[in-house]
Amino acid sequence: MRRLEGKVALVTGAGRGIGLQIAIALAREGAKLVVNDLDEAPARDAVRALEAEGAEAICVVSSVTAPEFPDRFVEAALAGFGGIDILVNNAGYIWNSRIDQMSDEQWGAMLDVHLTAPFRIIRRLVRHWKGLPAPAPDAGHRKIVNVSSISGTHGAAGQAAYASAKAGLVGLTKSLARELGPDRVNVNAVAFGWIETRLTQEIAGETFIDVGGRRHRVGLPKPALDDLRKRIPLRRGGSADEAAGGVVLLCLPQSDYISGQVVEIDGGLAI
Ligand SMILES: NC(=O)c1ccc[n+]([C@@H]2O[C@H](COP(=O)([O-])OP(=O)(O)OC[C@H]3O[C@@H](n4cnc5c(N)ncnc54)[C@H](O)[C@@H]3O)[C@@H](O)[C@H]2O)c1
């Protein structure tokens, strides 16, 4: 049984990694997808992968931090599919350093992508929803899922900016769960631990990714990953597919009575 048949879902940062798997998992439940990524080629590849799953999909190529992005994203969904039921704020990256080395630009970039962009996208979406006639009493719930991190819920050395933004996203989630609950909108967050993507890959030397024309060091050396494995009760990192599974749970009708929660998807690392 496909539990999201006919629903329209928006996923940011869906060109790769966890976001791509979230989009695919939602498509397998029957949703139509509007995917976003900063990088054009992965965004277009994501649309092809979703179509190969039998889903309808379109993409909006942009940084989520662009002020005009929320309008473009919401309007593309309305033009393509006529409505919006689910939003997953997933786009993001890491830009780490110790506090004494941290620039204002770095601090601002982390807050912009992980906190201000989700705020603006949700604001635009809620303005759309508020403009619609009240849903029928038996209409399903709408869902917002924000992607946080256990760095945000527990802190992480070297990640003051990233962790502050991800913690802020938890405050946004809980406040909006209270504010939007009466309109039958569920707002939850997931906080990932170590999920195997390009951000957390095992590296021998230095590995970088390009984000919006800037290079960022990513990856962890084998000894650090071995140590992490020992501290995770399940003794391994999670796959992007497993991470997506937790997000999809919060998008299904089966989770209609769950709101304002932060689900730590970390193999038990942070308990
Ligand atoms: N991998 C982990 O262990 C882990 C842990 C905790 C939280 N997270 C969070 O999960 C989310 C996804 O991370 P991932 O590991 O899949 O990373 P990833 O780099 O594999 O994928 C992230 C995607 O987001 C896109 N992106 C980055 N900045 C963007 C922007 N400004 N606008 C639009 N798209 C943008 C990238 O181009 C990329 O395709 C991020 O918010 C990250 O902070 C990941």
Ligand as a Chemical Component Dictionary entry (heavy atoms), coordinates in Angstrom:
data_LIG
# 
_chem_comp.id                   LIG 
_chem_comp.type                 NON-POLYMER 
_chem_comp.pdbx_formal_charge   0 
_chem_comp.three_letter_code    LIG 
# 
loop_
_chem_comp_atom.comp_id 
_chem_comp_atom.atom_id 
_chem_comp_atom.alt_atom_id 
_chem_comp_atom.type_symbol 
_chem_comp_atom.charge 
_chem_comp_atom.model_Cartn_x 
_chem_comp_atom.model_Cartn_y 
_chem_comp_atom.model_Cartn_z 
_chem_comp_atom.pdbx_ordinal 
LIG N1  N1  N 0  25.673 12.994 7.100  1  
LIG C1  C1  C 0  25.534 13.132 8.411  2  
LIG O1  O1  O 0  26.142 12.395 9.209  3  
LIG C2  C2  C 0  24.638 14.200 8.976  4  
LIG C3  C3  C 0  24.520 14.291 10.372 5  
LIG C4  C4  C 0  23.682 15.246 10.920 6  
LIG C5  C5  C 0  22.961 16.094 10.106 7  
LIG N2  N2  N 1  23.116 16.004 8.746  8  
LIG C6  C6  C 0  22.342 16.949 7.933  9  
LIG O2  O2  O 0  21.666 16.248 6.924  10 
LIG C7  C7  C 0  21.475 17.118 5.793  11 
LIG C8  C8  C 0  21.931 16.420 4.521  12 
LIG O3  O3  O 0  23.323 16.140 4.623  13 
LIG P1  P1  P 0  24.058 14.999 3.759  14 
LIG O4  O4  O 0  24.958 14.287 4.689  15 
LIG O5  O5  O -1 23.077 14.258 2.944  16 
LIG O6  O6  O 0  24.983 15.922 2.838  17 
LIG P2  P2  P 0  25.314 15.832 1.240  18 
LIG O7  O7  O 0  26.394 16.822 1.038  19 
LIG O8  O8  O 0  25.519 14.423 0.848  20 
LIG O9  O9  O 0  23.949 16.340 0.584  21 
LIG C9  C9  C 0  23.462 17.635 0.846  22 
LIG C10 C10 C 0  22.901 18.240 -0.425 23 
LIG O10 O10 O 0  22.448 19.576 -0.075 24 
LIG C11 C11 C 0  22.868 20.454 -1.098 25 
LIG N3  N3  N 0  23.029 21.810 -0.559 26 
LIG C12 C12 C 0  24.000 22.260 0.277  27 
LIG N4  N4  N 0  23.816 23.556 0.495  28 
LIG C13 C13 C 0  22.723 23.940 -0.195 29 
LIG C14 C14 C 0  22.041 25.156 -0.377 30 
LIG N5  N5  N 0  22.471 26.287 0.201  31 
LIG N6  N6  N 0  20.926 25.184 -1.144 32 
LIG C15 C15 C 0  20.484 24.051 -1.749 33 
LIG N7  N7  N 0  21.102 22.869 -1.655 34 
LIG C16 C16 C 0  22.215 22.811 -0.867 35 
LIG C17 C17 C 0  24.189 19.896 -1.613 36 
LIG O11 O11 O 0  24.473 20.366 -2.936 37 
LIG C18 C18 C 0  23.939 18.396 -1.533 38 
LIG O12 O12 O 0  23.445 17.880 -2.758 39 
LIG C19 C19 C 0  22.235 18.401 6.105  40 
LIG O13 O13 O 0  21.340 19.379 6.627  41 
LIG C20 C20 C 0  23.209 17.953 7.191  42 
LIG O14 O14 O 0  23.614 19.019 8.027  43 
LIG C21 C21 C 0  23.933 15.077 8.165  44 
# 
loop_
_chem_comp_bond.comp_id 
_chem_comp_bond.atom_id_1 
_chem_comp_bond.atom_id_2 
_chem_comp_bond.value_order 
_chem_comp_bond.pdbx_ordinal 
LIG N1  C1  SING 1  
LIG C1  O1  DOUB 2  
LIG C1  C2  SING 3  
LIG C2  C3  SING 4  
LIG C2  C21 DOUB 5  
LIG C3  C4  DOUB 6  
LIG C4  C5  SING 7  
LIG C5  N2  DOUB 8  
LIG N2  C6  SING 9  
LIG N2  C21 SING 10 
LIG C6  O2  SING 11 
LIG C6  C20 SING 12 
LIG O2  C7  SING 13 
LIG C7  C8  SING 14 
LIG C7  C19 SING 15 
LIG C8  O3  SING 16 
LIG O3  P1  SING 17 
LIG P1  O4  DOUB 18 
LIG P1  O5  SING 19 
LIG P1  O6  SING 20 
LIG O6  P2  SING 21 
LIG P2  O7  DOUB 22 
LIG P2  O8  SING 23 
LIG P2  O9  SING 24 
LIG O9  C9  SING 25 
LIG C9  C10 SING 26 
LIG C10 O10 SING 27 
LIG C10 C18 SING 28 
LIG O10 C11 SING 29 
LIG C11 N3  SING 30 
LIG C11 C17 SING 31 
LIG N3  C12 SING 32 
LIG N3  C16 SING 33 
LIG C12 N4  DOUB 34 
LIG N4  C13 SING 35 
LIG C13 C14 SING 36 
LIG C13 C16 DOUB 37 
LIG C14 N5  SING 38 
LIG C14 N6  DOUB 39 
LIG N6  C15 SING 40 
LIG C15 N7  DOUB 41 
LIG N7  C16 SING 42 
LIG C17 O11 SING 43 
LIG C17 C18 SING 44 
LIG C18 O12 SING 45 
LIG C19 O13 SING 46 
LIG C19 C20 SING 47 
LIG C20 O14 SING 48 
# 
